[in-house]
Amino acid sequence: MEYTKLGKTDISISKVCVGCMSFGKAGTMHDWTLDAQATEGVAKHALDLGINFFDTANGYSAGTSEEYLGHALKKNVSRDKVVIASKVYFNPGRLSRAAIHREIDGTLKRLDSDYLDLYIIHRFDYETPIEETMEALNDLVKAGKVRALGASAMYGYQFYNMQLCAQSHGWARFEAMENHYNLLYREDERELIPICNQMGVSLMPYSPLAAGHLTRPTWNTDTLRSRTDRVAMGKYDRTEEQDMHIVSRVHTLAEKYGVKMQEIALAWHWAKGVASPIVGATKAQYLDDAAAALNVVLTPEDIAYLEEPYVPHRIVGAIDHNPPEGVMLLDEKK
């Protein structure tokens, strides 16, 4: 495994992050999530591979993702050897001061930990003043409950304004950006990613394999997730025709190099300067594939070949208003 620093901190993270939306009680959010025993199996395999970075959220599977992850890590590794990220927003009060102070305590209790390494705001809150949110987050850093802060999918100007607010008040800034980014969705290359690069903020994209579409030469497969993941359908199905041209090129390069398609798709991320793509794993072998991808080095010609068919997409990730309270699956195909 290879490692890098998180933003401008001294926190060392593996260049593969385990996405823990795959963990939790099935039916509370998705139908395909892993139970506690299977979660421990995947987490232990990740640790065996040298992966030390795990990303969950307070709202994943009604909190059971945090519970299962906390239990799995507690049984298999000392707390100081892992970097745990969780998120706040899809909860009552969004990113208000009261909500942030309440939700961090719930997250720490479920994870059975005294602190969190990285606390990420899951979306931009249109109802809470930026200053209130950034001061509350800074309070958590000062209190020792959180080591570093991050943000997730939002518009570039929103992220910039929040960073500016932190800077002007001498508060903790964001060190990581968890945004929607892959070969089939590159809209953040316009504004958000250049801002992150300018500020030395680490990129840890979610959905780096586009919900599996970059792992096979066909659009759909017969897995439980492919049949039931209506969020993935809502995010990707409407551009299937255009995006299959890119999928085909990933397949061609994989054949050329004698590797799996997912290795090509992940190698592209590191070539683009990504620190640690988040790989959601329902099977241990998916993490083996991700680790193997570190050995794949794409040439500039390879990257141009993969990127050339891309066409602009509608925004998926950043939101233009707060969803109704209780809604977590934003892009779900009805």
C-alpha positions in Angstrom: 0.0 0.0 0.0 1.1 3.6 -0.6 0.3 6.5 1.6 0.0 10.3 1.4 -0.8 13.2 3.7 -4.3 14.5 4.3 -4.3 18.1 3.1 -1.8 20.2 5.0 -2.0 18.0 8.1 0.4 15.3 9.4 -2.3 12.6 9.1 -1.1 9.8 6.9 -3.8 8.1 4.8 -3.6 5.1 2.5 -4.1 5.9 -1.2 -7.2 3.7 -1.1 -10.1 4.6 1.2 -12.8 2.1 2.2 -16.3 3.4 1.6 -18.5 2.3 4.4 -21.8 3.0 2.8 -21.6 -0.7 2.0 -21.8 -1.5 5.7 -25.0 -1.5 7.8 -28.3 -3.1 8.4 -29.9 -4.0 5.0 -33.1 -2.2 4.3 -32.5 0.8 6.4 -30.9 2.7 3.4 -29.9 0.2 0.7 -30.8 -3.5 0.3 -27.3 -4.7 -0.5 -25.3 -3.6 2.6 -23.2 -6.0 4.7 -24.2 -7.2 8.2 -21.8 -6.8 11.2 -20.0 -10.1 10.6 -19.4 -9.4 6.9 -18.4 -5.8 7.7 -15.7 -7.1 10.0 -14.4 -9.5 7.3 -14.0 -6.7 4.7 -12.5 -4.3 7.3 -10.0 -6.9 8.4 -9.0 -7.6 4.8 -8.5 -3.9 4.2 -6.2 -3.7 7.3 -4.3 -6.7 6.0 -3.7 -4.9 2.7 -2.3 -1.9 4.6 -5.4 0.3 4.1 -5.9 2.6 7.1 -8.5 5.0 5.8 -12.3 4.4 6.3 -15.1 6.7 5.4 -18.6 6.5 6.8 -21.5 8.9 7.8 -24.0 9.4 10.5 -26.9 8.8 8.1 -25.5 5.6 6.5 -28.0 2.8 7.2 -29.5 4.7 10.1 -26.2 4.8 12.0 -25.5 1.1 11.8 -22.6 1.7 9.3 -20.8 3.6 12.1 -21.7 0.9 14.6 -20.5 -2.0 12.5 -17.3 -0.2 11.5 -16.5 0.8 15.0 -16.9 -2.7 16.3 -14.9 -4.2 13.4 -12.0 -1.9 13.9 -12.0 -2.1 17.7 -11.6 -5.9 17.4 -8.7 -5.8 14.9 -6.5 -2.7 15.2 -5.4 -0.1 17.7 -7.3 3.2 17.3 -4.1 5.2 16.5 -3.4 3.0 13.5 -6.5 4.0 11.5 -8.0 7.1 10.1 -11.7 7.3 10.4 -13.9 9.9 8.5 -17.6 10.5 9.1 -20.1 13.1 7.9 -22.8 15.4 9.1 -25.7 17.1 7.3 -28.5 14.6 6.6 -29.9 15.1 10.2 -32.3 17.4 12.0 -30.8 20.9 12.1 -28.4 20.2 9.2 -25.1 22.1 9.9 -26.4 24.4 12.7 -24.2 24.7 15.8 -26.6 22.7 17.9 -26.8 19.9 15.3 -23.0 19.7 14.8 -22.4 19.4 18.5 -25.1 16.8 18.9 -24.3 14.7 15.9 -20.5 14.4 16.6 -21.4 12.9 20.0 -23.7 10.4 18.4 -21.1 9.5 15.8 -18.3 9.0 18.4 -20.7 6.8 20.5 -21.6 4.6 17.6 -17.9 4.3 16.5 -16.9 3.7 20.2 -14.1 6.2 19.9 -13.0 9.3 21.8 -12.2 11.2 18.6 -12.8 11.3 14.9 -9.8 11.9 12.5 -11.8 13.6 9.8 -15.3 15.2 10.1 -16.9 16.1 6.7 -19.9 18.2 6.0 -22.0 16.0 3.7 -23.5 18.9 1.7 -23.8 22.7 1.7 -26.5 23.9 4.1 -28.6 26.7 2.6 -30.3 27.5 5.9 -27.4 27.9 8.3 -25.0 30.9 8.1 -21.5 29.8 7.0 -20.0 31.5 10.1 -22.1 29.4 12.4 -21.1 26.2 10.8 -17.4 26.9 10.6 -17.2 28.1 14.2 -19.0 25.0 15.4 -16.6 22.8 13.4 -13.7 24.7 14.8 -15.1 24.1 18.4 -14.8 20.3 17.8 -11.2 20.6 16.7 -10.4 22.7 19.7 -12.1 20.3 22.0 -10.1 17.4 20.6 -13.2 15.6 19.3 -12.0 16.0 15.7 -8.5 16.1 14.2 -9.3 17.6 10.8 -12.2 18.9 8.7 -13.5 18.1 5.3 -16.4 19.0 2.9 -18.3 16.9 0.4 -20.1 17.6 -2.9 -20.9 21.4 -3.3 -20.3 24.2 -5.8 -16.8 25.7 -6.0 -17.9 29.2 -4.8 -19.5 27.7 -1.7 -16.4 25.8 -0.8 -14.2 28.8 -1.4 -16.5 31.0 0.8 -16.3 28.5 3.6 -12.6 28.3 3.4 -12.3 32.1 3.3 -14.6 32.3 6.4 -12.3 29.9 8.3 -9.2 31.8 7.3 -10.6 35.2 8.2 -11.5 34.1 11.7 -8.4 31.9 12.3 -10.6 28.8 12.5 -9.7 25.2 11.3 -10.1 25.0 7.5 -11.1 22.1 5.3 -8.3 19.7 4.5 -10.2 17.2 2.3 -12.9 17.3 -0.4 -15.1 14.2 -0.9 -16.7 15.0 -4.3 -18.4 13.1 -7.1 -15.6 12.4 -9.6 -14.9 9.6 -12.1 -14.3 9.1 -15.8 -18.1 9.3 -16.4 -18.6 12.5 -14.3 -16.0 15.2 -14.5 -18.0 18.4 -13.9 -15.9 19.4 -10.9 -12.9 19.9 -13.1 -14.3 23.3 -14.0 -14.2 25.0 -10.6 -14.1 22.9 -7.5 -11.0 20.8 -8.2 -8.9 23.7 -9.2 -9.8 25.5 -6.0 -8.9 22.4 -4.0 -5.6 22.2 -5.8 -4.9 25.9 -5.2 -5.6 25.5 -1.5 -3.7 22.2 -1.0 -6.9 20.3 -0.2 -6.8 16.5 -0.6 -9.3 15.0 -3.1 -11.0 11.8 -1.8 -13.7 11.2 -4.5 -16.8 9.0 -3.9 -18.1 6.8 -6.7 -14.7 6.5 -8.4 -15.9 3.5 -10.4 -19.3 5.1 -11.2 -21.3 2.5 -9.2 -19.6 -0.3 -11.1 -20.1 1.0 -14.6 -16.3 1.3 -15.0 -15.7 -2.3 -14.0 -17.4 -4.2 -16.8 -17.9 -3.8 -20.6 -21.7 -3.9 -20.2 -23.8 -1.3 -18.6 -25.7 -3.6 -16.2 -25.0 -6.8 -14.5 -27.1 -9.3 -12.5 -25.8 -8.4 -9.0 -28.2 -7.4 -6.2 -26.8 -3.9 -6.2 -27.1 -3.5 -9.9 -30.8 -4.6 -9.8 -31.8 -2.5 -6.7 -29.5 0.5 -6.4 -31.9 3.2 -7.5 -29.5 6.0 -6.5 -26.9 4.7 -8.9 -29.6 4.4 -11.6 -30.6 8.0 -11.0 -27.0 9.2 -11.2 -25.9 7.4 -14.3 -28.6 5.8 -16.4 -29.7 8.9 -18.4 -26.3 9.2 -20.0 -25.7 5.5 -20.7 -25.4 6.0 -24.5 -22.7 8.7 -24.3 -20.9 7.1 -21.4 -20.6 3.6 -22.9 -18.0 5.1 -25.3 -15.8 5.8 -22.3 -16.6 2.4 -20.7 -15.5 0.8 -24.0 -12.2 2.7 -23.9 -11.5 1.6 -20.3 -12.1 -2.0 -21.4 -9.7 -1.6 -24.4 -6.9 -0.2 -22.2 -7.5 -2.9 -19.6 -7.1 -5.5 -22.3 -3.9 -3.8 -23.6 -2.3 -3.8 -20.1 -3.7 -7.2 -19.0 -5.4 -5.8 -16.0 -9.0 -5.4 -14.8 -11.1 -2.4 -15.9 -11.4 -1.1 -12.3 -7.6 -0.9 -12.2 -7.5 1.4 -15.2 -10.4 3.5 -13.8 -8.6 3.9 -10.4 -5.2 4.5 -11.9 -6.7 7.5 -13.8 -7.7 9.0 -10.4 -4.1 9.0 -9.1 -2.8 10.3 -12.4 -5.2 13.2 -12.0 -3.8 14.1 -8.5 -6.4 12.4 -6.4 -5.2 11.5 -2.9 -7.4 8.6 -2.0 -10.5 7.4 -4.0 -13.2 5.9 -1.9 -13.8 2.3 -2.9 -17.1 0.8 -1.6 -16.5 -2.9 -1.0 -19.2 -5.5 -0.6 -16.5 -8.2 -1.3 -12.9 -8.3 0.0 -11.6 -9.0 -3.6 -12.7 -5.4 -4.6 -10.1 -4.1 -2.2 -7.5 -6.5 -3.8 -8.3 -4.9 -7.2 -8.0 -1.4 -5.8 -4.6 -2.2 -4.2 -3.4 -3.8 -7.5 -4.4 -0.6 -9.3 -1.5 1.2 -7.6 0.8 -0.7 -9.9 -0.8 0.6 -13.1 0.8 3.7 -14.5 -1.1 5.4 -17.3 0.7 7.5 -20.0 -0.5 11.0 -21.0 -1.7 9.3 -24.2 -3.7 6.8 -22.2 -5.3 9.6 -20.2 -6.2 11.6 -23.3 -7.7 8.4 -24.9 -9.9 7.8 -21.8 -11.1 11.4 -21.5 -11.7 12.3 -25.2 -15.3 11.0 -25.5 -16.6 12.9 -22.4 -19.6 15.2 -22.8 -20.9 17.7 -20.3 -23.3 16.2 -17.7 -26.0 17.6 -15.5 -24.8 18.3 -11.9 -24.9 15.2 -9.7 -23.6 15.8 -6.2 -23.8 19.5 -5.4 -27.4 20.6 -4.6 -29.1 23.9 -5.1 -31.4 23.7 -2.1 -31.8 21.6 1.1 -33.9 18.5 0.5 -36.9 17.8 2.8 -35.9 16.6 6.2 -35.4 12.9 6.3 -34.4 12.6 2.7 -31.0 11.0 2.2 -31.1 9.4 -1.2 -30.9 12.5 -3.3 -30.6 11.1 -6.9 -32.9 8.1 -6.5 -34.6 6.9 -9.7 -38.3 6.9 -9.0 
